[in-house]
Amino acid sequence: MRFSLSVLALATSTFAQSSGAGSAEFVFLRNFQGARMAGMVGIPAPGEDLGQMVLQPASFARLTTTRVEIGSRYQMPGISTGSGAYASKFMSGVLAGRFDYMNAGEIVGRTGNNDLTGKIHQPSEMMLDIAFAEPLGDRLAWGAGFKAIQENLDIDGSQAWGLAVDLGATFQPGSRQLAYSLYMANLGTKLSGHTRSERNYGSLPLTFGFGTRFTPPRPRGIGLHLDVQKPIDNEIMVRLGAEYKVSRWIDVRAGWRTDVQEISDGFRTWFLGRELEETAALHDLRWSLGGTARAGDIGVTYAFQWWTLLDPVHSITLTWDIGRFARSSGDESQ
């Protein structure tokens, strides 16, 4: 007996499948992101917040305070999520830990013939992420992370486990206004099955990414972000994001997402005048908005994501900077 996993995937995955998609285990990992990252449709932009470490472990290398974060995400009735993170100085870098969980609510079981069984299942997922990031001078930083993932589909008492590693780097080879980011996330495999009879364990949602950031020369200008991701189970994703510092206490941001197939179809339609066969929309999540408000050592970050098929998603992260730690000269963030 097994209930319909397609319902669970629709409720938890941040990627709508396209014609070029493959498959991967534990796709819910894409939901485990902080509110700043959610406010720019999943761009892991480097910064002092810890939400980006799930994709880019080098993102927090220039953190200068011991930091505590807690967060939550509201997506659909019955689904509850939460996260907690902590980071502090360790040797010449920063060591951070993050824990995320999601309770996917109640889902009615189905047989192999898609008939209802009447049994109620309560799936849940969780992730523990430990990462180290280190600045190497004022223009280069690197990071590495390790993840343990668990998913319980509440079928026969089995719990699926997986392990993954992340690697990343950020660098500024030229202008101080331009920075670049390379990362590889979720390199790992499933270790145990969702059911007692399962024997084929697949790979996790391995993702390769490249990002670039334009930082304005003036503190209150608009910062621009471009991020290109290639998940093993989907098309090449393209994300655009912008952040504007309204004041020393307020930041606002926005993001938009597409992929290479959509860009190709749009070019052929708008510039070449070709008629394409009607196809389903590739993305459920298209755009997002967000902002951060600070008061002293306390910060609140909120994000709103508009989904086409599902309810809008609301994310919130609370941050608390406990105390600053010393950095050697040349390691100040730019």
N, C-alpha and C positions, 0 to 999 in steps of 0.2 A: 504494500500500500504506500502511496506517495501523493501528497497534495500538489496542486498546480503551482510550480515554481514560477511560472510566467507572471502570476499576480504579484508575487513577492518581488520579482525583478523590476516590474513596472513601478512598484511602490518605493523602491530603494535605489535604483541605479540612476546616476546622473547622465548617462549616455543613452540616447535613443539609438537602437541598432540600425545600421544602414546595409545596403547591398554588399558592401565590401567587408562586413564585419566577420570576425571569427568568434572564438569563445575563450572565456577565462573563468577561473574560480574567484570567489570572494569579490565580486564587482562592487559590493557595498562599500569597499574601502574608499571609493571616490566621494562618498558623502562625508567622510571624516575630515573636515577642514574648518578652519576658523572663520569668523565673520568677515574679516578683511579680505581673505581669499575668496569667500563666497560673494562679496560685493563686487568683485571683478571676474565673475563667472569662472572661478577656479584658477586664476593666474597666481602662481607661487612667488610673488614678488618679494625680494629680500627686504627685511625690515626687522624691527625689534620684537614684533609679535611672534608667537610660536605656532600659529596655525598653519604656516607654510611648510613646516618640517616634514609633513606627511608625504610631500613630493620632492622638495628641495631642501636637503638637510644642511646646506651651507647658508641658508637664508638668515639665520640668527647669529652668525659668526661675530658680528660687531655689537652684540648686545652688551651694554655697560652696567646693567643693574641685575640684581637677583629678582626674578619675576615669577609671579603666580598668575595663572589664567584659569578661568572656568567658563564653560560655554554650553549652549543648548541650541537645538534646531527644531523648528516646528514645520512639519510637511503635510501630514494627513491626520485626521482624527484617529486616535488609538495608537499612533506611532510616537514613541518617546525616545529622546536622545540626550546625551550629556557628554561632557568632556572636561578633563582637568589636565593642566600642564604646569611644570616647574622647571626653571633653568637657573643656573648659577655658574660662576667661574670655576673652571677645572683645569689645572696646569696652565698651559698657554692659550687655552680656548674656553669654550662654553659647553657644559654638559646639560642636556635637557631630556626630560621624560614626559610622555603624554599618554593619557588613557582615554579611549573613546568607547562608548557603548550605544547600542540601538535596540530597542524593543519594537519589533515590527507589528505588534498588535495581534488580533485574532483573525485567523484564516481558516475557512472550512476545508477539511480534507477531501481529496478526490481519489478515485481508483485509477488504474491504468487506462480505463475507458472514459475517463473524465466524468464519471458519475460521482455525485456527492456521497460521502460516507457518513456525514453527520457528526464526525469528530472534529473538535476545535483544536487547532494548533496555534502555538504562541512562539513564533521564531524570534531569535535574538542574536545579536552579533556584538563582538567587542574586539578591541585592538590595544596592545601595549607597544609603544614606540619609544626607543631609547636612541638618542643621536648626540654626536659630538661635532662641533664646528669650530674652526680655528682661522683667524685672520693671518695671512702671511704678508706683512707689510700693509700699506694702505690701499693697494689696488688688486689684491688677490685674496681669496678665501676658499676653503674647502670644507666639506662635511661628509659624514657617513652615519647611517642609521640602521637599526635592526628592529624588525617588527615580529611580534607573535600575534596571530589572528585566530579567533575562534568563532564558529557559527553553529548554532543549535537550531535545527528546523523542527524540533519537537515531534519527531516521527516515531522512533523506537528507542529513545534514550541515548542515541549516538550524538557525538559532538565532533564536528569537523575542525581540524587544526591545520594551520599553515605557518610557514616561516618565510621572511623576506628581508632583503637588504636594500638600502638606498645609497646612492652616491651623488654628490653634486659639487659644483664649483661656481664662483662668481668672480668676475675680473673686469678691469678697466684698462685696456692696453693703450688707450690714447686720451681722448678728451675726458675731462672730469664730468661732463654732462652726460656721457654715454657709458652704460654699464651692461655687461652681458652675463648670461646664466646658462649653464649646462647641467642637466640632471638625468639620472636613471632611477626610476622608482619601482618598487614591488618586484624585484628579481627574486623569485622564490617558487615554492611548490606547495601544494596541499599534501599533508602528511597522514590524514585519516579521513574516513568517509562520513558523509552525512547520514548514512544508514549502515547497518551491520553487513548488508550484502554488497555494498559498493566496494569495488576493487580498483577502479581506474581513477587515478588522481592527476589532475591537470595542473597547469601553471597558473600563477597569480596574474593579475592584470598588469603585466609589465608595460611600462611607459617610458619613452625617451622624450626629452624636451629641450628646447632652446628658447631663451628669452632675451629681450633687450629692453633697456629702460632709458628714457631721456629724462634727466633731472634739470629743471630750469635753473639758470644762474641766480635768480632771485628767490628768496624763501617762499614767497606766496604765489609762485607761478604754477602752471599745470604740468604735472609729471605724466608722461605717456609710457604705456607698456605694450609690448607685443610678445605673445607667447605662442609657440608652435609645438604641439604634442603629437606623438605617434604612439597610440596604444596598440598592443598586439591584436586587440579584438575590435578595432574600429578604424575609420578613416583618419587621415591626418587632420587634427583639429587646429583651428586658428582662433586665437582670442585677442581682443583689443581691450585695453583698460586705460582709465584716466583717473588721476587723483589730484585734488586741488586743496591747498592749505588755506582755509578761510582766515584763520587766526592761529595763534599758538595753542588754542584750546580745541579748535574744530577742524576736521578734515572731512571732505566728501569725495566720493568715488563712484564710478560706473564701469560696466563692462558689457561686451557683446561677443557672441560666439558664432562661428560658422565652420565649414570644413572645405578641403580642397575640391571635393566633388561638387559642392554647391557653387564654389567660385567658378569652376569650369562650366557648369550648366548656365550660370548667369552670364558669362562671357559669350557663350554660343547663342544665347537668347537675345541679349541686349545689343551686342556689337556685330554679330554675324547674321542676325535675323532668322535663325533656324528655329523650327518648332520641335520641341522635345515632347516625348511621351509623358503624360502626367504621372508623377511619382509621389509617394508619401513624403511628408516633411521628415527631414533627417534628424531634427532636434526637438526635443521637448523643452529643454532649457535654452532660451535665446538671449536674454539680457538680464542685467541686475543693477541695483543701486545700493548705496550704503554710505556710512559715515562713522566717524569716531569723535567722541566728546571726552575731554580730559579735564580733571580738576586735581592739580597737584600730582600725587603718585597713583591716582586712580583713573582708569580709562574705561569707557563703554563703547563698544563697536557693534553696529547693527547692519544687517544686510537683508535686502528684499530681492528674491529671485522670481521672475515670472516664468511659469511652466505652462506649456500649451495644453497638455492632456491632464495634468494633475493640478492640485491646488497650489497657489503661490507658497513659496518657502520663506520662512523668517528665521534668521540666525542672529544670535547675540553672544558676545564674548566680553567678559569682565576681566580687567587686568589690574594688577597691583604690583608696583615696583617697590620692593622692600628696602633696598639700599644699594648704593653704587659700589663697584669694585674697580681697582686700579687697572689701567692699561698702560703698556709701554708706549713711548712716543712712536709715532708712525702707524699706530693701530687705530687711530680715530676714524670713525665712519665718515664717509664723504656725502 
